[in-house]
Each structure stands twice: as C-alpha cells, then as structure tokens.
Amino acid sequence: MDVAFAMRGARRVILIDASTIGVPPGTIHRVPGEELTDLRPPEGNLHRFRWDQALGFAQWLLKDDYPEDVTVWLVEGETFEVGEPLSESVQQAIEQIADEIAHDVSQQPLEREADG
C-alpha cells in the first residue's frame, strides 16, 4: 500500500516484480500500468497487497494525482526460496530491464519547472 501513497504527484512510475505464470524463467513482460489494475482487496490483511492491487488502489485514491506514465516490468522467476540467489536467466533479464529503463529515461528526460 505504501507504493500507492509514494506515487502521489509523480509524473512517471516504473515497477519491477517477479512473476510466476509458468513461462520459462527470465521471460520479461513490459506492460503499461493502466492495463493491470485490480481493485479487489487482498485476502487477509492490507500488508499483502500485490503490485496490481496497489496500482488499482492508487488510481482510486489519488485520482488526478495518479502518475500519467506507469510501466510495469515482470520477470518470470525460477526459485522463490528465501535466501536463494538469482538464477542466471533471471539475472540476465534484470540486467536487460535495467538497460532498457536507462535507455527509456534518457529518451524522455524529466521536465523541470521554470524558475521564477
């Protein structure tokens, strides 16, 4: 839920998370955030919000203060055991995502308010 509050007033938000949809480990999905909102409350308690629920909650909560540009990157994980290192395919995918984000950000520099 903290993600929703942290997005208030941001122009651009990039979220990165692991996925477990059954495709080969290291598979990358890049999805515009507006396609991935789910306003169903999490089962149990509010600390178990998934990223898609956080986006849906943020849209509802922030309304006009919701970022205009939200991108979600998902990487299919291989192992989810606590303390296990990343597999080689997942590590390579993360490096590819980092390179693509750096390229995207360099192509769309942040706007600065005019002094005055």
TAGIGI-V344133 format. One record per pair of residues at least 4 apart in sequence whose ideal C-beta (glycine too) atoms are under 6 Angstrom apart, sorted by the first residue. I is the first residue (numbers start at 1). GAP is how many residues later the second one is. If there is no record, write none. Layout:
I_GAP / I_GAP
//
This chain:
1_45 / 1_48 / 2_4 / 3_51 / 4_50 / 4_53 / 4_54 / 4_57 / 7_6 / 7_51 / 7_60 / 8_54 / 8_57 / 9_56 / 10_57 / 11_56 / 11_57 / 12_57 / 13_54 / 13_57 / 14_57 / 15_36 / 15_57 / 16_57 / 17_34 / 17_57 / 18_57 / 18_59 / 19_55 / 19_57 / 23_4 / 23_53 / 25_51 / 25_53 / 25_62 / 25_64 / 25_65 / 26_63 / 26_64 / 26_67 / 27_49 / 28_47 / 28_65 / 29_45 / 30_43 / 31_4 / 31_5 / 31_41 / 33_22 / 33_37 / 33_39 / 36_16 / 36_36 / 37_18 / 37_19 / 37_22 / 38_14 / 38_15 / 38_18 / 39_17 / 42_6 / 42_7 / 42_11 / 44_4 / 49_4 / 49_5 / 57_4 / 58_4 / 58_8 / 59_7 / 62_4 / 73_24 / 75_15 / 75_18 / 78_9 / 78_12 / 79_5 / 86_4 / 86_5
//
